[in-house]
């Protein structure tokens, strides 16, 4: 049986970056966790009344909006149902300052709580 060696991804990335810097090749700057969190802080997930969600599922609609005044945000979100991460992922771009947010779905499905969590967000280069 073949033994698989696993490495820490951040340690592997650091080692690769050091290797590139020793060769004199330019190293692309990576966004730090602080920068990534700053972008996602402009995304607001909120509830809004929706007759269909109220009638069928006894809950409100979950919406997302971009609160940044002038930059679009490309985001990736994962759906969480009853506290458990699901396989479904939403990936989209949302314009700045959209008054009417984008609908993600109903907050309840078969009386189970449903929500979405941002896993990646970045400003769109214009």
Secondary structure, DSSP 8 states (H G I E B T S, - for coil): --------HHHHHHHHHHHHHHHT--------HHHHHHHHTTEEEEEE--HHHHHHHSS-EEEEEE--SS--EEEEEEEEETTEEEEEEEEEEE-TT-SS-EEEEESEETTEEEEEEEEEEEE---
